[in-house]
Amino acid sequence: MNSKIIILFFFSFLLSFNHISAQREFTENEKLFATSKVWGFLKYYHPQVGKGKFNWDDQLIAIIPEVLRAKDTKSLSQVYITWIESLGKVKKCSSCGATGKNYFNKNFDLSWTQDTRLFTEKLKVKLKYIENNRLQGKNHYVKSRKHVGSVVIENEPKYEAFDYPDSNYRLLSLFKYWNIVEYFFPYKYMTDQNWNDVLVEMIPKFKNAQNITDYHLAMLETVCKINDSHASTFYTKWTLGFLTGGSKNAPVKLTMANDSIFVTGFYNDSLAQINDFELGDAILKLKGEPINTVIERIMKYTPASNQKQKVRRIENALLRGNTDSIRITFGKNGNLKERYIQRYLYKEFDYQIPVVEKCKILEGDM
């Protein structure tokens, strides 16, 4: 075969391959993933958006149906291009390139804006231009705390009676939280799960939540993904019964060892005796459910920096609740009991935290 024909065939194949690649069809999850990334990037980088000139929540709600109608790379990118062009002109920034300082950048990665699998060349150029000419000065949605090094998220709309909004607003809540962590959580690089993977995992859970409980559990699970003991969301009446916690507790202290839960102390000796508890009792079932199944289920909804902290929080809350009693199976040495044990308000224990001597002077000349 003539060498010129071979070369022409090769280039023809490459052009054909690139065309196919450029027209790759997306799953619904992929389209929503890309939209969350673009929406968050524009919120914190685009000068007009960052100045608060748009209702950015409404912009997302309006763009989602267009995104879902897009079929491939070209049509999806065109949705974003039209959106970006509607936001106004971005002026050249003469100072954006030179910081003059060495910044911590383990969390900083905008390489996704140049991903050929997601975006056309035209869109990649636009996103890069915004990055290079980004908002300078105060952002409408973020305020820096002077001398502290942290930020305050502000000017976010409040929604009343939104316990279970429609799917697009549920996605809004996910995208908003995810992007705050993406751009401002300093320990994002240390989370157990890659933060992009968290978004991929949680999108269908938010979008397809069948009821209020599913939605609230999805929010709680997302917060726990950052592996921070200081991160929390309020347990609601729809999650409290599914998990553990409440104002009342059994009169016993629990400790987890070898994947089992044991009674290792009492908050009140008399109340523990009334409920037939003994030191060393193993808690085997909670409301008829094996205790290991209970622990496994609630582990992903327990915010903590590490596994030890998760275990400690579960130990402290496992028998808590707002009802007066709870059915458990417990015992030791083959003597198992299944009964309703009473719960009490903490003040009813009349419990005093033991004073532990931190140091003492030893006798003798040492």
Summary of the structure (lengths in Angstrom):
residues: 366
radius of gyration: 27.7
end to end distance: 95.8
largest distance: 100.8
contacts: 942
relative contact order: 0.08
helix: 45%
strand: 14%
